[in-house]
């Protein structure tokens, strides 16, 4: 008797195809505007292009894997946390929101990242997580939120970059995969609620206008601070930067001071 082992492409393909169709089903229609469409860090123009030119952005293996990693982590943690309603459907003046966990007096956002270092308020990704949670707190009127970040990679430190890529080392005492959670309090009478509400509505209305009129020029490109790290990898780069315009108003908007950078608006205490 011999044990026979062969690679099985058929099964991997079956999985990939099912995941692909599931991912495709989640793609959004032009009629829906979600909180994640209008977050400044997500790039509102990219969301527009994704709706108008879906074939420009074919589904890569990497996007399927990111999707699955996020979904499975969210599913398990939601179950473990055993609280509130998962992925509740909320609607606020035409804006759709799906907080990961909505309880009577707390909202939890679960994030999964391959970042090799802990994120904090100085990091654009952390700010993006925070803003999404603040939008949900504003929409619901709830005061307390939690951001729970699962780090799935070991800590690494950057050494240098050259034309071949980035070089890192893995410190012996570096952190392994772990979870860090942050509590966020947005008091009911805080002026910040009004600021975030105005920001959300302004961005949502612009997005709807651009889609209706098929005019991307009214939508701001990414803020200069994050453009260099994100735009070169964007599949719409040529169209966005070289073919399509950006109105003067949109350019100004792209470079406005981030609300989270207003002195005194956020009191952040690191671990
Ligand atoms: S190139 Fe940059 S600004 Fe333009 S759509 Fe892509 S991410 Fe947005």
Boltz pocket constraint, residues with backbone or C-beta under 6 A from the ligand:
constraints:
  - pocket:
      binder: B
      contacts: [[A, 42], [A, 43], [A, 44], [A, 45], [A, 46], [A, 49], [A, 220], [A, 221], [A, 222], [A, 227], [A, 230], [A, 231], [A, 232], [A, 234], [A, 235], [A, 236], [A, 237], [A, 240], [A, 241]]
      max_distance: 6.0
